[in-house]
Amino acid sequence: MGKPFGKKPGKWLELPTTISFLDTLSNIRKSDNSDYQPVITVRGNPSSGGGTWFHEDVAIEYARWLYDEF
């Protein structure tokens, strides 16, 4: 998702605002579903199954970071 914008999800995940957002979201969602994982990262390249996946709640915030007009 970030490739066309020259941005990587790892940089977004390091931001203090992102960390705070994910903590708050996790606390809210875990009360409904104890298996909730907003971000899943698998080491390796995409051809071998590696990558970063965001829950739809998180993908919207990431998209906003990629492109302000979103």
PyMOL Python script that loads the backbone (N, CA, C, O; Angstrom):
from pymol import cmd

cmd.read_pdbstr("""\
ATOM      1  N   MET A   1       0.819  -1.191   0.000  1.00  0.00           N
ATOM      2  CA  MET A   1       0.000   0.000   0.000  1.00  0.00           C
ATOM      3  C   MET A   1       0.866   1.260   0.000  1.00  0.00           C
ATOM      4  O   MET A   1       0.499   2.259  -0.618  1.00  0.00           O
ATOM      5  N   GLY A   2       1.992   1.226   0.673  1.00  0.00           N
ATOM      6  CA  GLY A   2       2.838   2.404   0.761  1.00  0.00           C
ATOM      7  C   GLY A   2       3.829   2.568  -0.368  1.00  0.00           C
ATOM      8  O   GLY A   2       4.387   3.650  -0.553  1.00  0.00           O
ATOM      9  N   LYS A   3       4.055   1.522  -1.116  1.00  0.00           N
ATOM     10  CA  LYS A   3       5.079   1.542  -2.164  1.00  0.00           C
ATOM     11  C   LYS A   3       4.910   2.692  -3.161  1.00  0.00           C
ATOM     12  O   LYS A   3       5.894   3.366  -3.466  1.00  0.00           O
ATOM     13  N   PRO A   4       3.697   2.943  -3.684  1.00  0.00           N
ATOM     14  CA  PRO A   4       3.542   4.052  -4.634  1.00  0.00           C
ATOM     15  C   PRO A   4       3.875   5.417  -4.036  1.00  0.00           C
ATOM     16  O   PRO A   4       4.155   6.362  -4.773  1.00  0.00           O
ATOM     17  N   PHE A   5       3.847   5.527  -2.725  1.00  0.00           N
ATOM     18  CA  PHE A   5       4.126   6.790  -2.052  1.00  0.00           C
ATOM     19  C   PHE A   5       5.561   6.865  -1.530  1.00  0.00           C
ATOM     20  O   PHE A   5       5.968   7.872  -0.950  1.00  0.00           O
ATOM     21  N   GLY A   6       6.324   5.787  -1.742  1.00  0.00           N
ATOM     22  CA  GLY A   6       7.698   5.740  -1.268  1.00  0.00           C
ATOM     23  C   GLY A   6       7.798   5.668   0.245  1.00  0.00           C
ATOM     24  O   GLY A   6       8.783   6.124   0.826  1.00  0.00           O
ATOM     25  N   LYS A   7       6.783   5.098   0.889  1.00  0.00           N
ATOM     26  CA  LYS A   7       6.759   5.008   2.345  1.00  0.00           C
ATOM     27  C   LYS A   7       6.601   3.555   2.771  1.00  0.00           C
ATOM     28  O   LYS A   7       5.927   2.764   2.112  1.00  0.00           O
ATOM     29  N   LYS A   8       7.246   3.222   3.899  1.00  0.00           N
ATOM     30  CA  LYS A   8       7.175   1.862   4.427  1.00  0.00           C
ATOM     31  C   LYS A   8       6.382   1.841   5.728  1.00  0.00           C
ATOM     32  O   LYS A   8       6.447   2.781   6.520  1.00  0.00           O
ATOM     33  N   PRO A   9       5.629   0.756   5.943  1.00  0.00           N
ATOM     34  CA  PRO A   9       4.815   0.690   7.160  1.00  0.00           C
ATOM     35  C   PRO A   9       5.639   0.734   8.435  1.00  0.00           C
ATOM     36  O   PRO A   9       5.162   1.222   9.460  1.00  0.00           O
ATOM     37  N   GLY A  10       6.872   0.230   8.391  1.00  0.00           N
ATOM     38  CA  GLY A  10       7.711   0.238   9.586  1.00  0.00           C
ATOM     39  C   GLY A  10       7.955   1.631  10.128  1.00  0.00           C
ATOM     40  O   GLY A  10       8.008   1.827  11.342  1.00  0.00           O
ATOM     41  N   LYS A  11       8.104   2.604   9.237  1.00  0.00           N
ATOM     42  CA  LYS A  11       8.308   3.995   9.677  1.00  0.00           C
ATOM     43  C   LYS A  11       7.061   4.541  10.363  1.00  0.00           C
ATOM     44  O   LYS A  11       7.161   5.237  11.373  1.00  0.00           O
ATOM     45  N   TRP A  12       5.890   4.231   9.819  1.00  0.00           N
ATOM     46  CA  TRP A  12       4.644   4.680  10.414  1.00  0.00           C
ATOM     47  C   TRP A  12       4.434   4.039  11.776  1.00  0.00           C
ATOM     48  O   TRP A  12       3.967   4.687  12.713  1.00  0.00           O
ATOM     49  N   LEU A  13       4.783   2.761  11.879  1.00  0.00           N
ATOM     50  CA  LEU A  13       4.598   2.033  13.136  1.00  0.00           C
ATOM     51  C   LEU A  13       5.495   2.543  14.263  1.00  0.00           C
ATOM     52  O   LEU A  13       5.213   2.289  15.434  1.00  0.00           O
ATOM     53  N   GLU A  14       6.569   3.257  13.927  1.00  0.00           N
ATOM     54  CA  GLU A  14       7.493   3.800  14.933  1.00  0.00           C
ATOM     55  C   GLU A  14       7.045   5.151  15.498  1.00  0.00           C
ATOM     56  O   GLU A  14       7.546   5.584  16.536  1.00  0.00           O
ATOM     57  N   LEU A  15       6.114   5.808  14.829  1.00  0.00           N
ATOM     58  CA  LEU A  15       5.686   7.143  15.274  1.00  0.00           C
ATOM     59  C   LEU A  15       4.963   7.076  16.620  1.00  0.00           C
ATOM     60  O   LEU A  15       4.161   6.170  16.845  1.00  0.00           O
ATOM     61  N   PRO A  16       5.240   8.025  17.511  1.00  0.00           N
ATOM     62  CA  PRO A  16       4.554   8.045  18.807  1.00  0.00           C
ATOM     63  C   PRO A  16       3.030   8.103  18.668  1.00  0.00           C
ATOM     64  O   PRO A  16       2.314   7.480  19.453  1.00  0.00           O
ATOM     65  N   THR A  17       2.530   8.846  17.677  1.00  0.00           N
ATOM     66  CA  THR A  17       1.088   8.933  17.492  1.00  0.00           C
ATOM     67  C   THR A  17       0.506   7.587  17.058  1.00  0.00           C
ATOM     68  O   THR A  17      -0.609   7.237  17.444  1.00  0.00           O
ATOM     69  N   THR A  18       1.255   6.842  16.262  1.00  0.00           N
ATOM     70  CA  THR A  18       0.807   5.520  15.824  1.00  0.00           C
ATOM     71  C   THR A  18       0.783   4.548  16.994  1.00  0.00           C
ATOM     72  O   THR A  18      -0.165   3.780  17.155  1.00  0.00           O
ATOM     73  N   ILE A  19       1.821   4.587  17.798  1.00  0.00           N
ATOM     74  CA  ILE A  19       1.904   3.696  18.967  1.00  0.00           C
ATOM     75  C   ILE A  19       0.724   3.958  19.907  1.00  0.00           C
ATOM     76  O   ILE A  19       0.095   3.026  20.408  1.00  0.00           O
ATOM     77  N   SER A  20       0.441   5.223  20.133  1.00  0.00           N
ATOM     78  CA  SER A  20      -0.681   5.583  20.999  1.00  0.00           C
ATOM     79  C   SER A  20      -2.007   5.117  20.391  1.00  0.00           C
ATOM     80  O   SER A  20      -2.854   4.563  21.091  1.00  0.00           O
ATOM     81  N   PHE A  21      -2.180   5.340  19.101  1.00  0.00           N
ATOM     82  CA  PHE A  21      -3.396   4.905  18.412  1.00  0.00           C
ATOM     83  C   PHE A  21      -3.586   3.394  18.524  1.00  0.00           C
ATOM     84  O   PHE A  21      -4.681   2.929  18.843  1.00  0.00           O
ATOM     85  N   LEU A  22      -2.528   2.627  18.263  1.00  0.00           N
ATOM     86  CA  LEU A  22      -2.628   1.170  18.317  1.00  0.00           C
ATOM     87  C   LEU A  22      -2.909   0.664  19.728  1.00  0.00           C
ATOM     88  O   LEU A  22      -3.669  -0.289  19.903  1.00  0.00           O
ATOM     89  N   ASP A  23      -2.306   1.288  20.731  1.00  0.00           N
ATOM     90  CA  ASP A  23      -2.573   0.906  22.123  1.00  0.00           C
ATOM     91  C   ASP A  23      -4.045   1.136  22.479  1.00  0.00           C
ATOM     92  O   ASP A  23      -4.696   0.265  23.057  1.00  0.00           O
ATOM     93  N   THR A  24      -4.551   2.302  22.133  1.00  0.00           N
ATOM     94  CA  THR A  24      -5.940   2.628  22.432  1.00  0.00           C
ATOM     95  C   THR A  24      -6.890   1.697  21.685  1.00  0.00           C
ATOM     96  O   THR A  24      -7.836   1.167  22.268  1.00  0.00           O
ATOM     97  N   LEU A  25      -6.637   1.501  20.404  1.00  0.00           N
ATOM     98  CA  LEU A  25      -7.484   0.626  19.606  1.00  0.00           C
ATOM     99  C   LEU A  25      -7.466  -0.804  20.136  1.00  0.00           C
ATOM    100  O   LEU A  25      -8.510  -1.450  20.226  1.00  0.00           O
ATOM    101  N   SER A  26      -6.300  -1.288  20.483  1.00  0.00           N
ATOM    102  CA  SER A  26      -6.187  -2.652  21.013  1.00  0.00           C
ATOM    103  C   SER A  26      -6.975  -2.815  22.304  1.00  0.00           C
ATOM    104  O   SER A  26      -7.666  -3.817  22.492  1.00  0.00           O
ATOM    105  N   ASN A  27      -6.874  -1.839  23.187  1.00  0.00           N
ATOM    106  CA  ASN A  27      -7.622  -1.906  24.452  1.00  0.00           C
ATOM    107  C   ASN A  27      -9.127  -1.936  24.217  1.00  0.00           C
ATOM    108  O   ASN A  27      -9.853  -2.669  24.889  1.00  0.00           O
ATOM    109  N   ILE A  28      -9.583  -1.149  23.273  1.00  0.00           N
ATOM    110  CA  ILE A  28     -11.013  -1.118  22.963  1.00  0.00           C
ATOM    111  C   ILE A  28     -11.460  -2.432  22.330  1.00  0.00           C
ATOM    112  O   ILE A  28     -12.461  -3.017  22.745  1.00  0.00           O
ATOM    113  N   ARG A  29     -10.727  -2.890  21.338  1.00  0.00           N
ATOM    114  CA  ARG A  29     -11.121  -4.084  20.582  1.00  0.00           C
ATOM    115  C   ARG A  29     -10.948  -5.374  21.376  1.00  0.00           C
ATOM    116  O   ARG A  29     -11.729  -6.311  21.210  1.00  0.00           O
ATOM    117  N   LYS A  30      -9.940  -5.432  22.232  1.00  0.00           N
ATOM    118  CA  LYS A  30      -9.710  -6.655  23.005  1.00  0.00           C
ATOM    119  C   LYS A  30     -10.831  -6.913  24.004  1.00  0.00           C
ATOM    120  O   LYS A  30     -11.038  -8.050  24.428  1.00  0.00           O
ATOM    121  N   SER A  31     -11.549  -5.869  24.378  1.00  0.00           N
ATOM    122  CA  SER A  31     -12.686  -6.085  25.273  1.00  0.00           C
ATOM    123  C   SER A  31     -13.795  -6.837  24.538  1.00  0.00           C
ATOM    124  O   SER A  31     -14.605  -7.520  25.165  1.00  0.00           O
ATOM    125  N   ASP A  32     -13.834  -6.713  23.212  1.00  0.00           N
ATOM    126  CA  ASP A  32     -14.812  -7.427  22.391  1.00  0.00           C
ATOM    127  C   ASP A  32     -14.289  -8.779  21.906  1.00  0.00           C
ATOM    128  O   ASP A  32     -15.052  -9.735  21.766  1.00  0.00           O
ATOM    129  N   ASN A  33     -12.970  -8.848  21.648  1.00  0.00           N
ATOM    130  CA  ASN A  33     -12.376 -10.038  21.039  1.00  0.00           C
ATOM    131  C   ASN A  33     -10.942 -10.183  21.537  1.00  0.00           C
ATOM    132  O   ASN A  33     -10.081  -9.385  21.167  1.00  0.00           O
ATOM    133  N   SER A  34     -10.677 -11.174  22.357  1.00  0.00           N
ATOM    134  CA  SER A  34      -9.343 -11.332  22.952  1.00  0.00           C
ATOM    135  C   SER A  34      -8.276 -11.709  21.930  1.00  0.00           C
ATOM    136  O   SER A  34      -7.086 -11.603  22.227  1.00  0.00           O
ATOM    137  N   ASP A  35      -8.671 -12.147  20.726  1.00  0.00           N
ATOM    138  CA  ASP A  35      -7.704 -12.527  19.684  1.00  0.00           C
ATOM    139  C   ASP A  35      -7.368 -11.376  18.738  1.00  0.00           C
ATOM    140  O   ASP A  35      -6.634 -11.578  17.770  1.00  0.00           O
ATOM    141  N   TYR A  36      -7.877 -10.195  18.991  1.00  0.00           N
ATOM    142  CA  TYR A  36      -7.686  -9.047  18.104  1.00  0.00           C
ATOM    143  C   TYR A  36      -6.210  -8.694  17.971  1.00  0.00           C
ATOM    144  O   TYR A  36      -5.522  -8.499  18.973  1.00  0.00           O
ATOM    145  N   GLN A  37      -5.729  -8.611  16.743  1.00  0.00           N
ATOM    146  CA  GLN A  37      -4.357  -8.182  16.449  1.00  0.00           C
ATOM    147  C   GLN A  37      -4.430  -7.108  15.369  1.00  0.00           C
ATOM    148  O   GLN A  37      -4.737  -7.416  14.217  1.00  0.00           O
ATOM    149  N   PRO A  38      -4.153  -5.855  15.719  1.00  0.00           N
ATOM    150  CA  PRO A  38      -4.278  -4.785  14.730  1.00  0.00           C
ATOM    151  C   PRO A  38      -3.213  -4.832  13.644  1.00  0.00           C
ATOM    152  O   PRO A  38      -3.450  -4.389  12.521  1.00  0.00           O
ATOM    153  N   VAL A  39      -2.027  -5.372  13.977  1.00  0.00           N
ATOM    154  CA  VAL A  39      -0.928  -5.445  13.016  1.00  0.00           C
ATOM    155  C   VAL A  39      -0.286  -6.817  13.120  1.00  0.00           C
ATOM    156  O   VAL A  39      -0.009  -7.313  14.212  1.00  0.00           O
ATOM    157  N   ILE A  40      -0.056  -7.417  11.961  1.00  0.00           N
ATOM    158  CA  ILE A  40       0.647  -8.699  11.915  1.00  0.00           C
ATOM    159  C   ILE A  40       1.828  -8.532  10.964  1.00  0.00           C
ATOM    160  O   ILE A  40       1.654  -8.144   9.809  1.00  0.00           O
ATOM    161  N   THR A  41       3.027  -8.826  11.455  1.00  0.00           N
ATOM    162  CA  THR A  41       4.230  -8.729  10.636  1.00  0.00           C
ATOM    163  C   THR A  41       4.893 -10.090  10.567  1.00  0.00           C
ATOM    164  O   THR A  41       5.106 -10.751  11.583  1.00  0.00           O
ATOM    165  N   VAL A  42       5.217 -10.496   9.342  1.00  0.00           N
ATOM    166  CA  VAL A  42       5.913 -11.758   9.117  1.00  0.00           C
ATOM    167  C   VAL A  42       7.227 -11.433   8.422  1.00  0.00           C
ATOM    168  O   VAL A  42       7.237 -10.808   7.361  1.00  0.00           O
ATOM    169  N   ARG A  43       8.327 -11.854   9.016  1.00  0.00           N
ATOM    170  CA  ARG A  43       9.647 -11.590   8.424  1.00  0.00           C
ATOM    171  C   ARG A  43       9.805 -12.346   7.114  1.00  0.00           C
ATOM    172  O   ARG A  43       9.261 -13.435   6.931  1.00  0.00           O
ATOM    173  N   GLY A  44      10.555 -11.748   6.219  1.00  0.00           N
ATOM    174  CA  GLY A  44      10.817 -12.354   4.920  1.00  0.00           C
ATOM    175  C   GLY A  44      10.280 -11.474   3.810  1.00  0.00           C
ATOM    176  O   GLY A  44       9.611 -10.471   4.059  1.00  0.00           O
ATOM    177  N   ASN A  45      10.582 -11.861   2.587  1.00  0.00           N
ATOM    178  CA  ASN A  45      10.090 -11.066   1.468  1.00  0.00           C
ATOM    179  C   ASN A  45       8.699 -11.547   1.052  1.00  0.00           C
ATOM    180  O   ASN A  45       8.298 -12.661   1.390  1.00  0.00           O
ATOM    181  N   PRO A  46       7.977 -10.720   0.332  1.00  0.00           N
ATOM    182  CA  PRO A  46       6.601 -11.071  -0.034  1.00  0.00           C
ATOM    183  C   PRO A  46       6.471 -12.398  -0.801  1.00  0.00           C
ATOM    184  O   PRO A  46       5.470 -13.099  -0.656  1.00  0.00           O
ATOM    185  N   SER A  47       7.462 -12.735  -1.600  1.00  0.00           N
ATOM    186  CA  SER A  47       7.357 -13.976  -2.363  1.00  0.00           C
ATOM    187  C   SER A  47       7.404 -15.219  -1.471  1.00  0.00           C
ATOM    188  O   SER A  47       6.944 -16.291  -1.866  1.00  0.00           O
ATOM    189  N   SER A  48       7.958 -15.069  -0.277  1.00  0.00           N
ATOM    190  CA  SER A  48       8.013 -16.203   0.654  1.00  0.00           C
ATOM    191  C   SER A  48       6.999 -16.067   1.790  1.00  0.00           C
ATOM    192  O   SER A  48       7.069 -16.793   2.782  1.00  0.00           O
ATOM    193  N   GLY A  49       6.053 -15.131   1.640  1.00  0.00           N
ATOM    194  CA  GLY A  49       4.996 -14.974   2.639  1.00  0.00           C
ATOM    195  C   GLY A  49       5.249 -13.891   3.661  1.00  0.00           C
ATOM    196  O   GLY A  49       4.451 -13.721   4.583  1.00  0.00           O
ATOM    197  N   GLY A  50       6.337 -13.152   3.524  1.00  0.00           N
ATOM    198  CA  GLY A  50       6.625 -12.077   4.458  1.00  0.00           C
ATOM    199  C   GLY A  50       5.850 -10.821   4.129  1.00  0.00           C
ATOM    200  O   GLY A  50       5.446 -10.608   2.986  1.00  0.00           O
ATOM    201  N   GLY A  51       5.647 -10.001   5.124  1.00  0.00           N
ATOM    202  CA  GLY A  51       4.948  -8.743   4.905  1.00  0.00           C
ATOM    203  C   GLY A  51       4.277  -8.240   6.159  1.00  0.00           C
ATOM    204  O   GLY A  51       4.382  -8.849   7.224  1.00  0.00           O
ATOM    205  N   THR A  52       3.585  -7.123   6.026  1.00  0.00           N
ATOM    206  CA  THR A  52       2.873  -6.508   7.138  1.00  0.00           C
ATOM    207  C   THR A  52       1.404  -6.376   6.755  1.00  0.00           C
ATOM    208  O   THR A  52       1.071  -5.877   5.680  1.00  0.00           O
ATOM    209  N   TRP A  53       0.533  -6.831   7.652  1.00  0.00           N
ATOM    210  CA  TRP A  53      -0.903  -6.767   7.414  1.00  0.00           C
ATOM    211  C   TRP A  53      -1.540  -5.937   8.516  1.00  0.00           C
ATOM    212  O   TRP A  53      -1.228  -6.088   9.697  1.00  0.00           O
ATOM    213  N   PHE A  54      -2.442  -5.054   8.096  1.00  0.00           N
ATOM    214  CA  PHE A  54      -3.171  -4.208   9.028  1.00  0.00           C
ATOM    215  C   PHE A  54      -4.637  -4.610   9.045  1.00  0.00           C
ATOM    216  O   PHE A  54      -5.226  -4.911   8.007  1.00  0.00           O
ATOM    217  N   HIS A  55      -5.214  -4.610  10.235  1.00  0.00           N
ATOM    218  CA  HIS A  55      -6.661  -4.743  10.362  1.00  0.00           C
ATOM    219  C   HIS A  55      -7.281  -3.531   9.668  1.00  0.00           C
ATOM    220  O   HIS A  55      -6.649  -2.477   9.592  1.00  0.00           O
ATOM    221  N   GLU A  56      -8.483  -3.662   9.173  1.00  0.00           N
ATOM    222  CA  GLU A  56      -9.127  -2.563   8.440  1.00  0.00           C
ATOM    223  C   GLU A  56      -9.199  -1.279   9.257  1.00  0.00           C
ATOM    224  O   GLU A  56      -9.134  -0.189   8.689  1.00  0.00           O
ATOM    225  N   ASP A  57      -9.330  -1.384  10.571  1.00  0.00           N
ATOM    226  CA  ASP A  57      -9.347  -0.187  11.424  1.00  0.00           C
ATOM    227  C   ASP A  57      -8.024   0.569  11.330  1.00  0.00           C
ATOM    228  O   ASP A  57      -8.000   1.799  11.390  1.00  0.00           O
ATOM    229  N   VAL A  58      -6.947  -0.158  11.187  1.00  0.00           N
ATOM    230  CA  VAL A  58      -5.607   0.417  11.146  1.00  0.00           C
ATOM    231  C   VAL A  58      -5.270   0.896   9.734  1.00  0.00           C
ATOM    232  O   VAL A  58      -4.604   1.918   9.568  1.00  0.00           O
ATOM    233  N   ALA A  59      -5.718   0.176   8.736  1.00  0.00           N
ATOM    234  CA  ALA A  59      -5.408   0.514   7.344  1.00  0.00           C
ATOM    235  C   ALA A  59      -5.875   1.920   6.981  1.00  0.00           C
ATOM    236  O   ALA A  59      -5.215   2.616   6.210  1.00  0.00           O
ATOM    237  N   ILE A  60      -7.001   2.333   7.531  1.00  0.00           N
ATOM    238  CA  ILE A  60      -7.515   3.682   7.254  1.00  0.00           C
ATOM    239  C   ILE A  60      -6.557   4.744   7.794  1.00  0.00           C
ATOM    240  O   ILE A  60      -6.275   5.729   7.111  1.00  0.00           O
ATOM    241  N   GLU A  61      -6.063   4.552   8.999  1.00  0.00           N
ATOM    242  CA  GLU A  61      -5.115   5.513   9.579  1.00  0.00           C
ATOM    243  C   GLU A  61      -3.802   5.525   8.804  1.00  0.00           C
ATOM    244  O   GLU A  61      -3.210   6.584   8.596  1.00  0.00           O
ATOM    245  N   TYR A  62      -3.352   4.364   8.382  1.00  0.00           N
ATOM    246  CA  TYR A  62      -2.120   4.269   7.587  1.00  0.00           C
ATOM    247  C   TYR A  62      -2.319   4.986   6.250  1.00  0.00           C
ATOM    248  O   TYR A  62      -1.432   5.714   5.805  1.00  0.00           O
ATOM    249  N   ALA A  63      -3.454   4.791   5.617  1.00  0.00           N
ATOM    250  CA  ALA A  63      -3.741   5.455   4.344  1.00  0.00           C
ATOM    251  C   ALA A  63      -3.737   6.971   4.515  1.00  0.00           C
ATOM    252  O   ALA A  63      -3.273   7.697   3.636  1.00  0.00           O
ATOM    253  N   ARG A  64      -4.247   7.439   5.630  1.00  0.00           N
ATOM    254  CA  ARG A  64      -4.260   8.875   5.914  1.00  0.00           C
ATOM    255  C   ARG A  64      -2.839   9.414   6.025  1.00  0.00           C
ATOM    256  O   ARG A  64      -2.566  10.536   5.597  1.00  0.00           O
ATOM    257  N   TRP A  65      -1.934   8.626   6.596  1.00  0.00           N
ATOM    258  CA  TRP A  65      -0.533   9.033   6.712  1.00  0.00           C
ATOM    259  C   TRP A  65       0.127   9.051   5.327  1.00  0.00           C
ATOM    260  O   TRP A  65       0.955   9.913   5.032  1.00  0.00           O
ATOM    261  N   LEU A  66      -0.249   8.098   4.499  1.00  0.00           N
ATOM    262  CA  LEU A  66       0.346   8.033   3.150  1.00  0.00           C
ATOM    263  C   LEU A  66      -0.056   9.215   2.292  1.00  0.00           C
ATOM    264  O   LEU A  66       0.754   9.747   1.532  1.00  0.00           O
ATOM    265  N   TYR A  67      -1.308   9.626   2.417  1.00  0.00           N
ATOM    266  CA  TYR A  67      -1.843  10.649   1.532  1.00  0.00           C
ATOM    267  C   TYR A  67      -2.833  11.507   2.306  1.00  0.00           C
ATOM    268  O   TYR A  67      -3.950  11.075   2.591  1.00  0.00           O
ATOM    269  N   ASP A  68      -2.420  12.720   2.645  1.00  0.00           N
ATOM    270  CA  ASP A  68      -3.226  13.602   3.504  1.00  0.00           C
ATOM    271  C   ASP A  68      -4.655  13.804   3.026  1.00  0.00           C
ATOM    272  O   ASP A  68      -5.566  13.945   3.842  1.00  0.00           O
ATOM    273  N   GLU A  69      -4.862  13.820   1.721  1.00  0.00           N
ATOM    274  CA  GLU A  69      -6.201  14.085   1.191  1.00  0.00           C
ATOM    275  C   GLU A  69      -7.133  12.883   1.346  1.00  0.00           C
ATOM    276  O   GLU A  69      -8.338  13.001   1.127  1.00  0.00           O
ATOM    277  N   PHE A  70      -6.579  11.732   1.722  1.00  0.00           N
ATOM    278  CA  PHE A  70      -7.413  10.555   1.926  1.00  0.00           C
ATOM    279  C   PHE A  70      -8.331  10.803   3.093  1.00  0.00           C
ATOM    280  O   PHE A  70      -9.129   9.935   3.446  1.00  0.00           O
TER     281      PHE A  70
END
""", "prot")
cmd.dss("prot")
cmd.show_as("cartoon", "prot")
cmd.util.cbc("prot")
cmd.orient("prot")
